[in-house]
Amino acid sequence: MITGHREAWTGRVLLVLLMTVTLLPFVSLFVTALHPSGTYPLGLSWPSDPQWGNFVQAFQVARMAELLKSSTLIVLGVVPLALIIATMAGFAIGHLRIPGKHVVFLAFVFGLTLPFEGIITPLYYQVRDMGLLNTRWAIILPLIGLFMPFSVYWMRAHFVNMPEELSESARIDGANVWQLFWRVHVPLAMPAISSLAILLFLWTWNQFLLAIVLVDDPLQRTMSGALGAFQGQWGTDIPLLCAGSLLILTPTLLIFLIFQRRFVAALLQGSLKG
């Protein structure tokens, strides 16, 4: 009992320390954003006259409304299409009896080992040759392809655990493969699909590297990608830069707070299924 009590307290202390380390950068950004514009705050000192107007100014000068629109268009271009392709591929690889599916699955697993940084140069020239450079399609199409290895692996982990008897019963009732997929398995896969949708949304919204390399116009990028241009323009105004950074982080934080249970379930599902 004493050992268990000590372990419980040790876990709580470590959890508090981890939470403190995680929240400290956000607290520092928030406190710094409230200092007068053009100053160089030191430490976590609370300003005597908090400048809440820094957030309004950062929203205006960074043209956040247009960045929100651009990020939303990119997310709408990436997430639905990636979900459809990954769900169909995961169903085929994980549940159907098709020749060569194990080779295809290994190819997707190999794709998990390829970092974005390692393919950014050839990707740049390919996008340029396609005539898509400096457009939102330069972000949307590569992200769909780059997300496929994980997305197919995720959906395959769900379909491979579905009982074969379920499909056999549907076939006896006259269902073809298409009806079996859409009417039987997709409704049952909605927890896995919705969890994957949250992850793809967060990864797309926070995409930085592809946005700054493939798109020159900040208003055509994601909000995170536009942060580079905002930093270049207002890098000497630390409070304004911190206010802009917090505004860019706000949508992601809101999505996480709203869907935090689903987000945790997504991580647990990915760790338990295989």
Solvent accessible surface area in square Angstrom, and as a share of the most:
residue,aa,sasa,rsa
1,M,209,0.93
2,I,122,0.62
3,T,90,0.52
4,G,41,0.39
5,H,115,0.51
6,R,165,0.60
7,E,115,0.51
8,A,46,0.35
9,W,129,0.45
10,T,74,0.43
11,G,38,0.36
12,R,136,0.49
13,V,77,0.44
14,L,109,0.54
15,L,117,0.58
16,V,81,0.47
17,L,101,0.50
18,L,115,0.57
19,M,105,0.47
20,T,71,0.41
21,V,104,0.60
22,T,73,0.42
23,L,88,0.44
24,L,88,0.44
25,P,74,0.47
26,F,70,0.29
27,V,69,0.40
28,S,39,0.25
29,L,47,0.23
30,F,74,0.31
31,V,11,0.06
32,T,15,0.09
33,A,0,0.00
34,L,0,0.00
35,H,20,0.09
36,P,57,0.36
37,S,53,0.34
38,G,44,0.42
39,T,54,0.31
40,Y,149,0.57
41,P,32,0.20
42,L,153,0.76
43,G,62,0.60
44,L,88,0.44
45,S,62,0.40
46,W,141,0.50
47,P,8,0.05
48,S,123,0.79
49,D,89,0.46
50,P,38,0.24
51,Q,58,0.26
52,W,140,0.49
53,G,46,0.44
54,N,7,0.04
55,F,37,0.15
56,V,90,0.52
57,Q,68,0.30
58,A,0,0.00
59,F,85,0.36
60,Q,121,0.54
61,V,48,0.28
62,A,14,0.11
63,R,123,0.45
64,M,3,0.01
65,A,61,0.48
66,E,71,0.32
67,L,5,0.03
68,L,64,0.32
69,K,131,0.56
70,S,0,0.00
71,S,0,0.00
72,T,59,0.34
73,L,74,0.37
74,I,0,0.00
75,V,14,0.08
76,L,110,0.55
77,G,22,0.21
78,V,0,0.00
79,V,16,0.09
80,P,59,0.37
81,L,82,0.41
82,A,0,0.00
83,L,24,0.12
84,I,83,0.42
85,I,71,0.36
86,A,0,0.00
87,T,7,0.04
88,M,75,0.33
89,A,24,0.19
90,G,0,0.00
91,F,7,0.03
92,A,26,0.20
93,I,13,0.07
94,G,8,0.08
95,H,15,0.07
96,L,25,0.12
97,R,197,0.72
98,I,69,0.35
99,P,135,0.85
100,G,43,0.41
101,K,39,0.16
102,H,122,0.55
103,V,109,0.62
104,V,69,0.40
105,F,26,0.11
106,L,114,0.57
107,A,63,0.49
108,F,49,0.20
109,V,49,0.28
110,F,128,0.53
111,G,16,0.15
112,L,77,0.38
113,T,93,0.54
114,L,83,0.41
115,P,76,0.48
116,F,50,0.21
117,E,119,0.53
118,G,54,0.52
119,I,46,0.23
120,I,26,0.13
121,T,84,0.49
122,P,80,0.50
123,L,25,0.12
124,Y,69,0.26
125,Y,105,0.40
126,Q,108,0.48
127,V,5,0.03
128,R,119,0.43
129,D,108,0.56
130,M,107,0.48
131,G,60,0.57
132,L,39,0.19
133,L,38,0.19
134,N,64,0.33
135,T,48,0.28
136,R,54,0.20
137,W,134,0.47
138,A,0,0.00
139,I,0,0.00
140,I,10,0.05
141,L,71,0.36
142,P,14,0.09
143,L,0,0.00
144,I,14,0.07
145,G,43,0.41
146,L,38,0.19
147,F,11,0.05
148,M,20,0.09
149,P,18,0.12
150,F,57,0.24
151,S,0,0.00
152,V,0,0.00
153,Y,76,0.29
154,W,17,0.06
155,M,0,0.00
156,R,41,0.15
157,A,9,0.07
158,H,14,0.06
159,F,0,0.00
160,V,61,0.35
161,N,87,0.44
162,M,33,0.15
163,P,71,0.45
164,E,54,0.24
165,E,123,0.55
166,L,60,0.30
167,S,0,0.00
168,E,73,0.33
169,S,61,0.39
170,A,14,0.11
171,R,91,0.33
172,I,146,0.74
173,D,126,0.65
174,G,60,0.58
175,A,25,0.20
176,N,85,0.44
177,V,77,0.44
178,W,145,0.51
179,Q,57,0.25
180,L,1,0.00
181,F,8,0.03
182,W,102,0.36
183,R,178,0.65
184,V,34,0.20
185,H,0,0.00
186,V,19,0.11
187,P,72,0.45
188,L,87,0.43
189,A,0,0.00
190,M,94,0.42
191,P,69,0.43
192,A,1,0.01
193,I,19,0.10
194,S,38,0.24
195,S,0,0.00
196,L,0,0.00
197,A,25,0.19
198,I,20,0.10
199,L,7,0.03
200,L,0,0.00
201,F,37,0.15
202,L,16,0.08
203,W,95,0.33
204,T,0,0.00
205,W,13,0.05
206,N,64,0.33
207,Q,18,0.08
208,F,90,0.37
209,L,47,0.24
210,L,1,0.00
211,A,0,0.00
212,I,58,0.30
213,V,52,0.30
214,L,1,0.00
215,V,0,0.00
216,D,100,0.52
217,D,60,0.31
218,P,44,0.28
219,L,35,0.17
220,Q,52,0.23
221,R,22,0.08
222,T,1,0.00
223,M,2,0.01
224,S,16,0.11
225,G,0,0.00
226,A,4,0.03
227,L,48,0.24
228,G,29,0.28
229,A,35,0.27
230,F,11,0.04
231,Q,98,0.44
232,G,72,0.69
233,Q,126,0.56
234,W,63,0.22
235,G,29,0.28
236,T,108,0.63
237,D,18,0.09
238,I,55,0.28
239,P,0,0.00
240,L,0,0.00
241,L,29,0.14
242,C,14,0.08
243,A,0,0.00
244,G,0,0.00
245,S,18,0.12
246,L,23,0.11
247,L,41,0.21
248,I,7,0.04
249,L,60,0.30
250,T,54,0.31
251,P,25,0.16
252,T,20,0.12
253,L,73,0.36
254,L,94,0.47
255,I,42,0.21
256,F,77,0.32
257,L,107,0.53
258,I,119,0.60
259,F,89,0.37
260,Q,85,0.38
261,R,213,0.78
262,R,91,0.33
263,F,38,0.16
264,V,75,0.43
265,A,42,0.32
266,A,0,0.00
267,L,95,0.47
268,L,100,0.50
269,Q,34,0.15
270,G,37,0.35
271,S,82,0.53
272,L,147,0.73
273,K,67,0.29
274,G,66,0.64
